[in-house]
């Protein structure tokens, strides 16, 4: 009798036939919001299958939007062209190279600048709307008093920075960077990419890579020859608590979906960071 994993692999192999004759399928490790597979066809070509999993809906993601983002990024040499969009998922080429173990300040700032100069995407990211999606996807049991308080605070204090929206990645961590021969770097996992506030994207990038936010913004502005550096710094600092709010919700939802303790620990970490801010507003 086939296991659930084997049944899932068999279903993907059957779905891709006769477009692709898949000889081998294996689940990839490290995906926090999906169950992706590495596929090898009979002729030796390799692909990544990104399914329409329940977690995709819970996190408010869209494979159609991801497909669009990949096509836009590929034209600029930042990503590989997607292979084909299926109703059940997205088929991408397997990118040869090594997943980076860290991203230097220069690498992160340079890639961030290039992404923000891409043509605009059709889907829009609003941090507060995304917070609603995460919160509404949670069961009542996961909505603790602390989480309810944080969620209510940020939903009642919505704002915009006033910066023009640009194409953003919103998950530009070293774990989504593939180092290739010749020094080239490809960016993967564009499922969170959207037209959004570039200063919020910088905050997310600093968090994902453990980079000092002020230093990252300075380097980014230098690369893009932006003179109003102080305005960018102010906007980024304003978004920092919002990034923590989204982090608390994202990890709470991740814990509910996948049950791994690290998700609960990270959600609690962000909530504790936000407690002084909430208490100050209430006093």
PyMOL commands that set and color helices and strands:
alter all, ss='L'
color gray80, all
select helices_A, chain A and resi 4-16+54-58+63-75+105-116+127-137+140-142+145-155+174-176+181-183+198-209+213-224+229-258+261-282
alter helices_A, ss='H'
color red, helices_A
select strands_A, chain A and resi 22-27+37-41+46-51+82-86+89-93+98-99+165-168+177-179+185-187+194-197
alter strands_A, ss='S'
color yellow, strands_A
deselect
rebuild
show_as cartoon
